[in-house]
Amino acid sequence: MPEWEPEWPWQRIKDEPSVREDFLKESQPFIRHVTNQVCHRILDWGRDEELSEALIAFNEAIDHYEEKRGVPFLAYARLLIKRRLIDYYRRKKLRAALPLDQEDVGQAVEIHMGVQEFREKEQNLERALEVQEYAKVLEEYNLKFNDIVKVSPKHRDTRETLLRVARILADDPELWSQVERKKKIPMQALALRSQVHPKVLERGRKFILAVAVLIAHQNDFIYLREYVLPDRKG
């Protein structure tokens, strides 16, 4: 699954079986990630029925998605996957085995429900849940969500520079492995890789790390990514 939601050719995806099949294959990491989260265990393709149910839900999301409404497709698909998995456990009479908080799902979007109602209710819930989960992840790196708001660059040029550096940090396997291991930025290595002065990096350290965490956890924070990084070029 691509990190961002590009201009996917929705009409071709909906109408051309080969294009849809390629899109479904490309999306399998996202589908598996969401299903693992919902079921609170690691699932494997070809072994666990839950993934087959999730794939069906994702395919239904393609059928019923309306790009013009402005709802992020991945958020829409995530909710349909949750809804179908709940129905699956109900059918199997294993509902008690699913450690889900019903408030997390809320009034999960019905396939034929008006998208406007979905936007007003479920999108707000997803945003709130993402902020809570993001704050928990930041704590692992000795960061607080409120601190990030305070240190966010005010000047556009500075912000764009730090966003670029954060992308470099998150996308470089060697650099990011050091971050995950030591819970801090390897400043000298990042300065060499990004060609940005160490003093600039030090002043923006918290912001860089927080954004890099957001990028590295690409399947978890759909709405926050759109807010912090509205497009790939920006």
C-alpha positions as CSV (number, residue, x, y, z in Angstrom):
1,M,0.0,0.0,0.0
2,P,1.5,3.4,-0.9
3,E,2.4,5.6,2.0
4,W,0.0,8.4,0.8
5,E,-3.2,8.3,-1.1
6,P,-2.2,9.3,-4.6
7,E,-4.5,10.0,-7.5
8,W,-5.6,6.4,-7.9
9,P,-7.4,5.7,-11.2
10,W,-10.7,4.9,-9.5
11,Q,-12.7,4.3,-12.6
12,R,-10.2,1.9,-14.0
13,I,-9.9,0.1,-10.6
14,K,-13.7,-0.2,-10.4
15,D,-14.2,-1.3,-14.1
16,E,-11.1,-3.2,-15.1
17,P,-10.6,-6.6,-13.4
18,S,-6.8,-6.7,-14.0
19,V,-6.3,-3.2,-12.6
20,R,-8.5,-4.0,-9.5
21,E,-6.5,-7.3,-9.0
22,D,-3.2,-5.3,-9.0
23,F,-4.6,-2.8,-6.6
24,L,-5.8,-5.5,-4.2
25,K,-2.4,-7.2,-4.3
26,E,-0.7,-3.9,-3.6
27,S,-3.1,-3.2,-0.7
28,Q,-2.6,-6.6,1.1
29,P,-0.1,-5.1,3.7
30,F,-2.6,-2.5,4.7
31,I,-5.4,-5.1,4.9
32,R,-3.4,-7.4,7.0
33,H,-2.2,-4.6,9.3
34,V,-5.8,-3.5,10.0
35,T,-7.0,-7.0,10.5
36,N,-4.1,-7.8,12.9
37,Q,-5.1,-4.6,14.9
38,V,-8.8,-5.6,15.0
39,C,-8.1,-9.2,16.1
40,H,-5.2,-8.4,18.3
41,R,-3.0,-11.2,16.9
42,I,-0.8,-11.9,13.9
43,L,-2.6,-13.4,11.0
44,D,-1.3,-15.0,7.9
45,W,-2.7,-15.2,4.3
46,G,-3.9,-18.6,3.4
47,R,-4.3,-19.7,7.0
48,D,-6.7,-17.3,8.7
49,E,-10.2,-16.8,7.5
50,E,-10.3,-13.3,9.0
51,L,-7.9,-12.0,6.3
52,S,-10.3,-13.4,3.6
53,E,-13.2,-11.6,5.2
54,A,-11.1,-8.4,5.4
55,L,-10.2,-8.7,1.7
56,I,-13.9,-9.0,0.8
57,A,-14.6,-5.9,2.8
58,F,-11.8,-4.0,1.1
59,N,-13.2,-5.1,-2.3
60,E,-16.6,-3.8,-1.2
61,A,-15.0,-0.5,-0.2
62,I,-13.7,-0.2,-3.8
63,D,-17.2,-0.8,-5.2
64,H,-18.9,1.8,-2.9
65,Y,-16.2,4.4,-2.5
66,E,-17.1,7.9,-3.8
67,E,-14.0,9.9,-4.4
68,K,-15.9,13.2,-4.9
69,R,-17.1,13.1,-1.3
70,G,-13.6,13.8,0.0
71,V,-13.5,10.8,2.5
72,P,-10.1,9.2,2.6
73,F,-10.4,5.8,1.0
74,L,-8.2,4.0,3.5
75,A,-10.3,5.3,6.4
76,Y,-13.5,4.1,4.6
77,A,-11.9,0.7,3.9
78,R,-10.7,0.4,7.5
79,L,-14.2,0.8,8.9
80,L,-15.7,-1.7,6.5
81,I,-13.0,-4.2,7.5
82,K,-13.9,-3.7,11.2
83,R,-17.6,-4.1,10.5
84,R,-17.2,-7.3,8.4
85,L,-15.0,-8.9,11.0
86,I,-17.5,-8.2,13.8
87,D,-20.2,-9.8,11.6
88,Y,-17.8,-12.7,10.9
89,Y,-17.4,-13.4,14.6
90,R,-21.1,-13.1,15.2
91,R,-21.7,-15.7,12.5
92,K,-19.2,-17.9,14.1
93,K,-20.6,-17.3,17.6
94,L,-17.2,-16.2,18.7
95,R,-18.0,-12.6,19.4
96,A,-16.6,-12.9,22.9
97,A,-13.2,-14.0,21.4
98,L,-12.9,-10.6,19.7
99,P,-11.4,-8.1,22.2
100,L,-13.0,-5.1,20.6
101,D,-14.3,-2.0,22.3
102,Q,-17.6,-1.3,20.5
103,E,-17.0,2.4,21.0
104,D,-14.0,2.0,18.8
105,V,-16.1,0.8,16.0
106,G,-19.1,3.1,16.9
107,Q,-21.9,2.9,14.4
108,A,-19.6,1.4,11.8
109,V,-20.4,2.6,8.4
110,E,-23.0,0.6,6.5
111,I,-22.1,-0.1,2.9
112,H,-25.2,1.7,1.7
113,M,-25.1,4.5,4.3
114,G,-24.8,8.0,3.0
115,V,-21.2,9.1,3.0
116,Q,-22.1,12.5,4.6
117,E,-23.2,10.8,7.7
118,F,-20.0,8.7,7.8
119,R,-18.0,11.9,7.5
120,E,-19.7,13.6,10.4
121,K,-19.6,10.6,12.8
122,E,-17.0,8.1,12.0
123,Q,-14.3,10.3,10.6
124,N,-14.3,12.4,13.8
125,L,-14.0,9.2,15.9
126,E,-11.1,7.9,13.8
127,R,-9.3,11.2,14.2
128,A,-9.7,11.2,18.0
129,L,-8.5,7.6,18.2
130,E,-5.5,8.3,16.0
131,V,-4.4,11.2,18.2
132,Q,-4.6,9.0,21.3
133,E,-2.6,6.2,19.6
134,Y,-0.1,8.6,18.2
135,A,0.5,10.1,21.7
136,K,1.2,6.6,23.0
137,V,3.8,6.0,20.3
138,L,5.4,9.3,20.9
139,E,5.9,8.5,24.6
140,E,8.2,5.6,23.5
141,Y,10.5,8.3,22.1
142,N,10.2,10.6,25.2
143,L,8.0,13.0,23.3
144,K,4.6,14.5,24.3
145,F,1.9,15.4,21.8
146,N,1.4,18.8,23.3
147,D,5.2,19.6,23.0
148,I,5.1,18.8,19.3
149,V,2.4,21.4,18.8
150,K,4.5,24.0,20.5
151,V,7.7,23.3,18.6
152,S,6.0,23.1,15.2
153,P,7.9,25.6,12.8
154,K,6.1,28.8,12.2
155,H,8.0,29.7,9.0
156,R,7.1,27.8,5.8
157,D,10.7,27.4,4.6
158,T,11.8,25.9,7.9
159,R,8.8,23.6,8.1
160,E,9.4,22.3,4.6
161,T,13.1,21.7,5.4
162,L,12.3,19.8,8.5
163,L,9.6,17.8,6.8
164,R,12.0,16.8,4.1
165,V,14.5,15.7,6.8
166,A,11.9,13.7,8.6
167,R,11.1,11.8,5.4
168,I,14.8,11.1,4.9
169,L,15.0,9.8,8.5
170,A,12.0,7.6,8.3
171,D,12.7,6.2,4.8
172,D,16.4,5.3,5.4
173,P,16.4,1.8,6.9
174,E,19.8,2.2,8.6
175,L,19.0,5.6,10.2
176,W,15.5,4.5,11.3
177,S,16.8,1.3,12.8
178,Q,19.1,3.4,15.0
179,V,16.2,5.6,16.0
180,E,14.1,2.6,17.0
181,R,17.0,1.1,18.9
182,K,18.2,4.2,20.8
183,K,15.0,6.2,20.7
184,K,16.8,9.3,19.5
185,I,18.0,10.8,16.2
186,P,21.6,10.0,15.0
187,M,22.3,13.7,14.4
188,Q,25.6,13.5,12.6
189,A,24.5,10.7,10.3
190,L,21.3,12.6,9.5
191,A,23.2,15.8,8.9
192,L,25.4,14.1,6.3
193,R,22.4,12.3,4.7
194,S,20.2,15.4,4.5
195,Q,22.9,18.1,4.0
196,V,21.2,20.2,6.6
197,H,23.3,22.0,9.2
198,P,23.4,20.2,12.6
199,K,22.3,23.4,14.4
200,V,19.1,23.4,12.3
201,L,18.5,19.8,13.0
202,E,19.0,20.3,16.8
203,R,16.5,23.1,16.9
204,G,14.0,21.0,15.1
205,R,14.9,17.7,16.7
206,K,11.5,17.1,18.4
207,F,9.5,18.0,15.3
208,I,11.7,15.9,13.0
209,L,11.4,12.9,15.2
210,A,7.6,13.2,15.7
211,V,7.0,13.5,12.0
212,A,9.4,10.7,11.2
213,V,7.4,8.5,13.7
214,L,4.2,9.4,11.8
215,I,5.8,8.4,8.5
216,A,7.3,5.2,9.8
217,H,3.9,4.1,11.2
218,Q,2.3,4.8,7.8
219,N,-0.7,2.5,8.1
220,D,-1.8,3.7,11.5
221,F,-2.3,7.4,11.2
222,I,-4.3,8.2,8.1
223,Y,-5.8,11.5,9.2
224,L,-2.8,12.9,11.0
225,R,-0.6,12.3,8.0
226,E,-3.0,14.3,5.9
227,Y,-2.9,17.1,8.4
228,V,0.9,17.2,8.9
229,L,1.8,16.3,5.4
230,P,-1.0,17.3,3.1
231,D,0.7,16.1,0.0
232,R,3.9,14.4,-1.1
233,K,5.4,17.6,-2.7
234,G,4.5,20.0,0.2
